[in-house]
Amino acid sequence: EAVKSLSIGQRRLDEGIGFQKARHALESRGQRQNQDGRNHGVEAGAVTYLQIGDDNDFREGFTAHTGTKPDTCTVIGNHNMFMAQSHVAHNCQVGNNVIYVNSACTAGYTQIFDNAILSGLVAIHQFCRVGKLAIISGCSAFSKDVPPFMMAEGRNGGVKMINLVGLKRGGFSDEAIRQQAKAVAEQTKLRSYEEWKSWMMRSAREHKYTGYSENWCFAEV
């Protein structure tokens, strides 16, 4: 049976020698990691997947992992750029037109939404989300969600202001940007995650963002 662990764009690569070796390595790693009796999510002999879309640019030293549990998948969308030494871990979901600057890394099960930018040496903790058109300053580390359309920096330093350049490039009108900037300025006193979440949900309704769901403002615009 062919090993179908990697798809790239419109082409699927089956049972090449490189993929056979990758599968054998997964088997060996699973056996070693499970010797201590704990479930590390890797099962010996399991086939997992990495799906890569169209027109992605992968620079020197980029790495990406397949999923861990059987039949799970790491997904990379279209038109993304991954600069030198950047990394996408197992079971991540990367959208479209995303940029990983040098050595930016996302841990397992993170979600990086469309048009987000992770600057150099950024680290995103497992299970966290980075919203659409968000930008994170270099050398930052986040173990919580970064809201869409915002600039964030520091070690869980939080949101600093709206991503003005990103919104302009994304086709937002000057009036929409002014209203968003005003709303952010008025709400900078908010500190807790729940306060931010409440404000972002209200803002989504007021600005009539489409695709709004319980994933708060991670939406089509």
Order of alpha helices (4+ residues) and beta strands (2+ residues): beta-beta-alpha-beta-beta-beta-beta-beta-beta-beta-beta-beta-beta-beta-beta-beta-beta-beta-beta-beta-alpha-alpha-alpha
